[in-house]
């Protein structure tokens, strides 16, 4: 990475779900400890904020210019011009599950979103992964076995899906059918060591490298399709999720957090909770649009 800089200095609790909005030359992101989605214009630095009345999990862009947003246990379509939300589907969450979490539009055009178990010392693996369609269906694709669903990304050909569990420390891959959204042949890509940090949000580049945020180790991990750690990049904050953007898709953005780390760590790293950008040598994979 080159020319790393702080794009938005702030103390967001859990900055998450950065999304490049190329049509408007801006970056969107959420603070998942609040009901807020934020935006910053890359040309003029203009800031905007929208409220959703429930804790945000993640968001994506739709073809119409609307957004698809996970709010608590609901999926809504949001018009940022009019500030109006339209309910798409409500997902019933089982006991022990707090809310929806990391999500992204997949190569099949569906919004894939996982859930997270309630944060407590004996957190149980009761969270799941769902596939949400424009027709309002929500299919549970991975039923339980997850503590905090995270790290969704796809290979350049759309035939491999990456998925992590932040609290269990693993990254898995699945065979993926970009036509039907079927997943199969689950296997373990990597178990993270403490020096890798927990495997949080992620993105892939056009060479198929998986960029995974490791907030507990203040680093970004570049991981090959066979699970080999190619590079561990130290960053000046606790990163939560990267995304690629810019006119050539060679700007890497990432969010960070202040929650889930100690006051001492936050004091040592005053940029924790901020949003960053850097130039990279390889372009990122564009994230598909939701077909609303």
N, C-alpha and C positions, 0 to 999 in steps of 0.2 A: 504494500500500500504506500501511496505517496501523498504528501501534503495533507496529512490528517489535521482537521480543524473542528472546533466546536461550532456547530451550525446554530443551535439554540441552547443557550445556557439556562438550566433550570434544575429544580430538585424534584422531578417527577417521582412519584412513589414507585410505580412500575411502568416506565415507558415501554411500549410494546407495539407490535403489529405495524411497523413502518410500511407504507405503500406508496409507490411512485405514481403520481398522477400526471403523466406526461402531457395530456391534453391541456392542462392548466399550469404546467411547469412548476409543480409544487410537491412537497412531501406531506403525506398524512401520517399520523400516528395516534395512538391512544395512551391514556394513563389508566391502567387496569385496576388501580385502587380507587378510581372515581368513575363517573359516568361520562367522561370527556373524550372527544376526538379533536385533535389539533391539526392545524395546517400551517405551513410556512412557504411563502413564495420564494423561489430561488432567485428570481431577478430583482425583486424589490424588498424582500424580507418581511412582507406583509404577513401578520399572524391572524389566525381565526380560530375559534373554538366553538364546538357544538356540544350540547348536553342531551343525554338519552334516558335519564331517569332510572338507570340501573348500571351495575358494574359492567364495563366493556370486556369482552373476551378478545375479539379480533374483527377485522373488516377486510373487504375487497371491493374492487370496482366492477360496475356493471356496464353493459354496452350503451345503455340509455344515458349514462352520466350519473345515475344514482349509485349509491353504495349498498352493499350487503353487509350488515353489521350484526355480530353476536352480542346480545345484551342480556346478561343474567342467563336465563334458560330459553330466551326467545331469539329468533332470527327475524330481522326487519329489513325492509328496503327503505332507504333514506334518500330524499331529495335535498342536496345541500343548498340549492338555490332557494327553495321555498321553506326549507327547514321542517319538512313534513315526513313522518315515518309511516310506513304501511306494513302491517304484520304479514309475515310470510308463513312462519310455522313456530309453534311452541314445542319444545322438546322436554318431555317429562324426565326429570332426573331422579335416580334412585336415592334412597337414604345414604348419607355419607358423602354425597357429591355436592360441591358448593355451587359451581356455575360452569358455563362454557368458557373455553380458553382459546388457545392458538388455532387459527383457521386460515384457509387460503383457497382461492379458486384453482381447481385442478385442470389438467389437460382435457378432461371430459366435460368441462363447462359447469360442473357441480361445485358447490362450496363445501369443502371438507373442514370439519371443525370438531375438536376434541373437547373433553370436559376435564375438570380437575377435582380431586377428592378434597374434602374439608381439611384445612390446615390444622393439624393437631399432632401431638407426639406419636400417637399410634395410627397415623394416616394409613388408610387401607387402599389397596389397588382396586377400586370400584369404579373408576372413570372409564369412559368409552370414546370411540371415534365414530362420527356420523358423516353421512353424505346427504347434502341438502340440494334439492333440485329446484328449478324455476317454477315447477308446478306445485311446490309446497310440500313435497314429501321429504321425510327425514329418516333415512335407513341407518340403523346401527351396524356399522361395518366391522368394528372390533368391539366385542361385548365384554366389558370389564377387563381386569388384569392390568390396569394402568393407574398410576397415582396422579401424575400431571401430564396430560397429553400435550405434546409440543413438537417442534422441529419439522413441520410438514414442508416438503419440497419434492420436486420431480426431476428426473433426468432429462437431458435435452430432447430425447426421442419420445418422452412421455410414457415410457414403458417400465420405469422403476419409480416407486414411491418411497421416500424417506420419512421416517416417523420416529420420534424419541419420547422417552419418559424422563422428564427432568429429575424427578426425585428417586427413580430407580437407577438412573445413570446409564441407560442403554440407548443405542440407536439401532433401529431395525430397518430392513428394506423389504419391499414386497414387489412381486411382479404386478404390473398395472396395465389394464386395458383402457387406452384413452378413448375408445368408442363407447364402451358400456360402463366404465368405472368399476369393473370387477377387480378384486385384488386376490392374490394367491401366493403360495410358496414363500411364506414369511421366514426370514432368517436374520440372525443377529449380525449386524455390521460391525459394531464396536461397543465395548464397555468402557466408559470414561474413567480414567484415573483422576485422583484429586487434583493433580497439576493441570488437567485439561479443563477443570471446572465442570459444573453440571451442564448437560447438553440441552440448551434452551432453544430459542427460535433459530431458523436457518433459511438459507437460500442457495441456489445452485448457479454456476456460471455456464457459459456455452461449451466449455470443455468437459463438463460433467463433474466438476469439483464441488463438493458440498461444504459450504461455509456455515459453521455452527458457532453460536455465541456461548461462551462459558463464563457466566457472570461471576461465579464464586472464585474464579482464578483470574479475573480481569483480562480475558483474552478472547480472541477469535481463532477457531481451529479450522484449518483447511484439510479436508479429508477426501482421499481418493475413493473411487467407486468400489475398491476392494477393501476399504476400511483402514488403509494406511494413513497415518497422520503425516501429512506433507509439511505442514508449517503451523506453529503456534505463534500468533501475533499478539504481543502485549499491547493493551490500549489503556488510556488514562481514566477509565471508568469501568463500571460493572455492566458489560453489554448484555442485552436481552435478545435482540433479534436484528439481523442484517437484511437489507434489501438493495437491489441494484436499480439505478436510474440514470437520469441525465439523457441528453440527446443521443449519445452513443452507448448508453447503458454501462459505462465504465466508471460511474460514480457509485461508490459503496456508501450507503447510509446505515447507521445503526443507532438504536435506542439503548437506554441504560436505566438503572434503577437505584433507589436509595433504600427501599424495603428489602427484607431478607438478608441484609448484611448488618454488621454491628455498627453502633455509633462511632466506634473507634475507626473502623474502615472508612466510613463516610467522612470523618474528620481528616483522614489521610488523603482522601480522594475527593476534593471539593467539586469536581465535575461529575460525580455520580449523579444520575438522574437526568443528564443532559442528552442532547441529540447531536450526532457527529456525522461528518462526511469525509471521504478520502477518495483519491484517484487510484484505480487499479489497472492492471495491464490487460486483463481479459474481461470481456463484456459479460454481463449477467443475463440470465434467461428471463425474457419478459413473462410476467404473470398473466395468464389468460383473463378475459373479461367474463363476468357472469351474464348469461344470455336472458336478460329480463325482457 
